[in-house]
Amino acid sequence: MFRRSRRKIVAAIMSVLVLLWVGTLGVIYASSYFEMKKQNEQMLQSHAQMYNLPNAFDQMMPPNGPRPDGNPGFKPGFDPESPKFQLSTFYSVAVSYKGEILEIKNDSPTVYASDDLAQMAKDIIKDGKSTGTKDNLTFLKTDKNGYVLVVFMDNTVVNESARSLFRYTLIFGGVALVVFFFLSRFLAKKIVAPLEESYQKQRQFISDAGHELKTPVSVVSANAELLSRELGDNQWLQNIQYENERMGLLVGQLLDLARTENVTPQMEHIDFSRLVAGEMLPFESVAFEKGLVLNSNITNGITVEGNSTQLKQLTSILLDNAIRHSKPAGEVRLTLTKDHGITELSVINKGDEIPAEHRDRIFERFYRMDTARNGEDKHYGLGLAIAKAIVDAHHGHIEVNCYNGLVEFHVRMPMK
């Protein structure tokens, strides 16, 4: 139980850390992406604004076209080595309105051939896109009042730097998560330790109390029986015997719970189908006396690795619980099936729906929904706690479901 609690605490801590890490990375990279995109567009716009066709193409320009100033491609003052541009390489393709290539400025012909740049520029003009990316190139298409200029910026260095940063972030983040995982396990152990100690003391107290009370209860029972023989029927003796019987039942349940939780059961290969069928027989008469019908659907040949004594007790507890809480003239139905290596035991009765807030707590020791009737029916809220302890000892799971006026206790256990 506490091992599961520790795992839940570790899972909760790690989930929060992973979400924070992923969220932080997402915000950082999203903001970096949009900032980089904005800067790329600004640099492309600046590059496009500084660009002019050389004089050799002046006769191809319309009368109202831009006037060259003798600079072979760029306005005066543009420094391609300035910090703003030093991490990127630019390519420019000027295309006339008729689709003729006027100029290709390619400072790195070994990376991109001029013919490839020209073809990409024509494709961009044909697609009608103003901005976008192609491979590692970011492009901007602009009308220069006489021709169309397509400017490319090579982001290979920037993209590789971003990928390297991402890889290192993942590596260091992964290492940090591993460290936090072991730290969270340590913290979870510290958090659960006081609860585990208190629980162990409670278990020891129940075990000790059960053993200490067993002898006095037996003595009272024997003396009451002797007095009954000497004095005959007596209301006071009957009250003593009745209350002593209730106390004896409680002591027996305490000892059962202590044995279930403190002693590792001896497992053996069991024909579970035959065991359940045999355990049902005594309850048929009990159900009949209460006007109930006890039906079963047991798949033959289901075998499990378990403790026969505990599994018999589990079946008895579930049947007894269903019969006691069934509505008059109702049906109690037991089914035993197997599904992909899992044994499923289900006991269903027609009864009052168990509120959702009680469904997990009914497996706690001494827990009863109707506290006003504690002990009146010789049951103290230990039966289902014992059932859960047995299921846990067999590495299974027990739950209660309510639907269509029915209450179902469903047990799942591995067959091996």
N, C-alpha and C positions, 0 to 999 in steps of 0.2 A: 504493500500500500504506500509506504513512504518512499520507496524507490520510484513508484509512478509519480508521486508528488514532486520528487526532485527532478524527474525528467520533464514534468510540466513547467516547473520554474525555469529550468535551463532553456526549454523551448520558447517560453515567453520572452526571456531576456534576449536570446539570440534573434528571435523574430523582430523585436523592437530595434535591435542593433542593425540587422540586415535592412530593415525598412528605412531607418535613418541613413544608413550608408548609401543605399540605392537612391533614396530621395535626394540626398546631398549631391551625389554624383550626377543625377539627372538634372538638378538645378544648375550645377556648375557647367556641365557640358552643353545644356540647352542655351544658357546665357552666353557661353563662349561661342557657340555656333552662330547665334544671331548677331553677336558683336563682330565676329569674323566676316559674316556675310555682309553686314553693313559697311565694314571697312573695305572689303573687296569691291563693293559697288562704288564707294567713294573714290577709291584708287582708279578704278576703270573709268569713271566719269572724268576725273582729273586728267587721266591719260588721253581720253578722247577729246577733251576740250583743248589740250595743248597740241593736238595733232593738226598738221596742215599738209596738203599735197605739195610735193616739190614743184619747181618751175616747169619741169619737163612736161607736166600734165596740164599746164595752165590752159592750153588751147582746147582741151577737152571739157573745161568747166563752163557752165553757163555764165552770162554776163554778170549775174548777181551772186556768183559763187565767192567763196573766201579768197582773199588775195594773198598769194605767197609772199614771204618776206626773205627768201633766200636760204632759210634754214631747211636742210634736207629732211624734213619730216616732223620736227617738233619746234614749238615756239621757243624763243630765247628765254633763258632762266630755268628750263627744265633740266634737272640733274638726275639721270637714271641711277646714280650711286647714292642718292639721298637716303636717309634712314627709313623714310616712308615706303620706298620701293625696293630696298636692297634684298629683301627676302623673296622677291618674286621676279619672274621674267615675263616681259610683255611681248605679244605678237600683234601686229596690226595688218588688216586686209581692207583696202579701199576698193569698193565695187561701184561701177557706174549704174545709173538707173536701168541701163540696157543689159546689165549683167556682165559687163566686161571688167576684168581685174585691172584696176588702175595702178595699184602698188601693193606689194607684200613686204612688210618689214619683219624680218626674221633674224633675230640676234643669236638664235641657237638652232641652226639648221640640222645639227646632228641629233637633236631631240625630236623635232617635228619638221618634216619636209615641207617646203613652200607649197607644193602641189596639194598636200594634205590640208594645210591651213586654208588654201583657196577653196577646196571642196567643202570643208566644214563651214566656211563663211557663206557659200552659196546655199547650203542646206539650211543654215540658220535663217537666212533671208527668205527662203522658200517656206519654212515653217511659220514664219511670222513672229517668232519669239524675240523679245527685247533683251531678256537676261536669262541666264541658266548656266548649266555646267555640261561639259563633255569630257569624259575621262577625268583627268586632273586639271582641266582647264575651266576657268570661269570666264564667261563671255558677256559682252555688252554690245548691243547693236544700236547705233544712233545715226540719225540723218544729219549730214553735214551741209545741207542746203546746196546740193549739187551732186552729191554722191552719198553712198551708204558706207559707213565705217563700222567694221566689226573688230573689236578689241578683245584679245584673249590675255588672260593672266595665268601663268603656270603656278599651281599651288602644290606641286609635288613635295617641296621641302616642308611647307607648312603642314600638309596632310600627314607626312611621315612623322613629323614632330608630335602632332596630335595623337597619332596611333601609338607612338612610343610612350607618350605621357599616359595614355589609356592603359597600356600594358603594365607599366610600372604601378599605376594606381590599383589595378586589379591584384597585382602581386602583393604589394604592401597591404592593401585592404584585406586580402585573403589571410595573410600572416596575422594581421591584427584581429580578424575574426577568430582564428584558431586560438590566439592568446585569450581573447574574451570568452571563448567557449570553456576553456579550462578554469578561468577565473569565475565564470558563472556557475560551474559545477561546484567549486569550492564554496561560493556564497550560498548556493542552494543547500548544500550539506549543513552549513552553519545555521541557515534559517529553519530547516526542518528538524535539526538536532533536538531542541527543547521539546517540540511536539512528539518526536519519536520517543524521547525519554519518558515523557508523561504517559504516553500510550503503553509503553512497556510496563511502567509501574501499575497502570490500571489493569493490564492483563495479569500481572503477578498477583494483584489484590484479588481479582476474581477467582483465580486458581486457588489461592490460599484460603479465601473465604469459603469456597465450595467444599474444600477438604475439611476445614474446621467445623463447618456446620453439619457435615454429613453424620458424624457420630452423635451429637445431641439430638438431631432429628430422629435417628434410629432408636435412641433411648426413649424419647418421648413417645414414639409410636408403640414400642414394646410395652411400656408402662400403661399407656392408655388402653391397650388391648387387654392387659391383665385386669385392670380396674373394670373394664367392660364386662368381663366374665364374672367378676365377683358381685358387681352392683347391678348388672343387667342394663336394660336400656335407660340411658340418662342423657338429657338434652345437653348438659354441660360437657359430658364426655364426647358426645357427637360433634359438638363445636370444636373441641380440642383436636379430635381426629381429622376433621375436615381441614382445619387450618394447618395442621401438621402435614397432611397430604399435599396441600398447596406448597408448603415450604419444601417438602421433599422433592416435588416436581421442579421447583426453582433451583434447588441445589443440584439436581441431576442435569438441568440445562446449563448451569454454570460450569459444571465439570465437563460436559460435552463441548462447550465452547472453548474451554481451556485446552482440552486435548486436541481439538481441531486446529487451534491457532499455534500451540506450542510444540506439538509433536509432529514430525514429518511422517506422513502416512506411508505404510508399506504398500507399494504398488504391485499389481499382478494383472495378468491377462484375464479379462472378465467378459462373459457373455451378457452385455448390458440389456439386451432385449429380454432375456429370460429373467434377469434380476428385477427389472421394472414390472414385468408381468406378475411375478411372484409377490412383489410388494403391494400390488394393487388389490389382491384377493381380500385381505382383512378389511379394506375400506369399502368393499361393496355392501357389506351388511350395515356399516356405519352410515353410508349414503342412503340406503334403503330406509333405515329408521327415521331419517330426517326428510323423507319424501323426495329424495333426489335420485337422479339417474346417473350412474357412473359408466361412461363409455370410453373406449380406447382405440387407438390406431397405432399399433406397434409394428414397425418393420423388423422382420426376423433377421437374425444373423449379425446384428450390430455388436461389435466388440470394442472395448476400450482398455487402456492401461489405467487402472485406478484401484482404489481401496473399496472393497465390496461393502464393508460396514458403513463407511461414510456415504457411499452412493445409495445404499438402502435408506439411510437416514435422510438424505436429500429428497428422495422420492416421497418418503412418508411426510416430511415437513410440508412439501408443496401440496400434496393431496389433502392433508389435514387442514391446511390453511384455506384451500379452495372450498372444501365442504363446510367449514365453519362460517365462511363469509358468503355462501351462495344464498340466493333468494329462494323462497319456498317453491317446490315443484319445478325446480330448475335442473340443469344438466351440468355435470362436471366432465370435461373431456380431456383425456391425456393422449398426446401424440409423441411418438419417438421415431425420428427419421435421421437420415444421414445425407450430407451434401458436400461433395468435394473434400472428403477427409475430415469433416466436422460433424459431430453428433449434436442433434438438436432435440431437446426435451422441452415440451410445452404442456402446461396445465392451464386450462381455461375454465372459468365459471361465470355464470350470470350473477352479477352483483353490483354494488354501488361503485361508481367511478372513483378512482383514487385521484385526488387533485394533483396537478403537475408538480406543485411545490413539495409534495410528500413522497413522490415516486422514488427519488434517490435516497431519501432519509429512512424509508421503511426498512432498509437493510442494516441500519445502525442498531446496536445493542440497546435494549430497553426502550426503543422508540415505539410509541403507539399514537395513532391519530386521535383516538378517543381516550384522552387521559383520565376522564371521569370513571372509566370502567377498568382501570388497571388492576389486573389480578382477579377480577370477578369470575372470569371463565378459566382460571388456572393457567393463563398465558401472560407472560410478562414482557413480550416484545423481544424474545431471544431466538425464536425459531428461525426467522428469516436471516438474522445475523449469523446463526450457525450454518444455514444454507449457503450464504455468500462465502463464508470461510471455507466450506467444503469445495465450492466451485473454484475459488481462488487457489486452493491447494492442488486442484486438478488443471490449473492454467486455463480456466474457462472464464465465461462472462455470464452474468445473470442480470435480467432487466424485467421491468413490469410495463405492460402496455395496456391501454384502455381504449376500446372502440366499440361502437354499436351496443352499448350496454353490457359488454363483456370485459372481464379482467383476465389478462394473460400473463403468466410468469414464464419467461422464455430463457432457457439455459443453452449455451453453446459451449462445447468442449471438444478438444482435438481427440481423434480416435486413437492416436498413438501418443 
